[in-house]
Amino acid sequence: MPTPLPPNPFPGNAFYGAYERCLALEAAAPNLRGPPHCPPPIVCARLLGHLLRLATGNGQGQVQREITSAEDNEGLMTLAGFYLSHFIHVFKRSSGPTPQPSDHPSRPSFEEARQYALAIMQPATLDHRTARAAARHRDGGRCILTGRPGPDAGGFAVLNAAHIIPGSTNRNIGEEGNKRFHSGGAWAMLSMFTDVNILEQLAGNLIHRVENIMMIDVSCHHYFDELSLWLKPVEGLPHTYRVCEAHQGLKQFLGIPDMVTFSTKTEHALPHPAFLAVHALCCEVAWMSGAAEYLIDIERRMDQTSVLAKDGSTADVLSRALGLVRC
């Protein structure tokens, strides 16, 4: 749920002034009108403030510098719109039909492992199908979050191969114009908030590498892609995560414990903690700022708007939807 910014947590350091600007924007928000392609002023203020609080390392420093460099409140809101479009929206599944479950799996085998190893050595041959087979083998044919068995393990759970960093991030890299610009901006943003060279690790077909994929129940996959479910690495405990939910009772409904530890008896790498950490940062900022509800509202109104009204009453919906790729 949207959370007001807490008092300045940065006394006496370089982040203090930047956070004060976020607090001032939040206080002024009821009397402001934001740029047409950006979220409401209150969402902008909280998005920047919570991102500055929760980001770490180089990413936190970059957010501070960009907030400090903004000329005025309009500049701050435009900056927040950019983060919404190129960071939050990157992880948010677009509305539309529910993704089809993975193909009915065959038994994990040495041959599947061999095919994945060959594909990693020749990235052009790596695809979702090959990585899915490897992840299924690694996770023992079970949901990595609930432990429920799929057909491979003698059960009935419908499992999907969920990308942590979405496969769509690479979709428009080879195109020209705004789509290419947007994809490049998304990768630059993701690189800011991770301590690994994420672009080098996931460029092109490497987006399908097994470290970026989890085999999870179809319902878990839905909520993970909707930013309603995320995993926060537990410091000092390798591959152990605290499971977080946007809606109270969601974990219980899905049958997910409060903490999970990943392990495998295969040679395949486990999901990368850095990839899960950047997804978690996105989810927390999205819900605490109100950006998640803002995106949901746009999608709902776009779904209900088959044609634009002649009186202009639906123009704001189109403007804000376009803002997700133009800010």
PyMOL commands that set and color helices and strands:
alter all, ss='L'
color gray80, all
select helices_A, chain A and resi 15-31+41-54+57-69+73-91+110-121+123-125+128-138+151-153+167-170+178-192+198-202+204-208+210-212+218-225+250-254+273-289+291-304+315-326
alter helices_A, ss='H'
color red, helices_A
select strands_A, chain A and resi 159-163+213-217+229-233+240-245+259-261
alter strands_A, ss='S'
color yellow, strands_A
deselect
rebuild
show_as cartoon
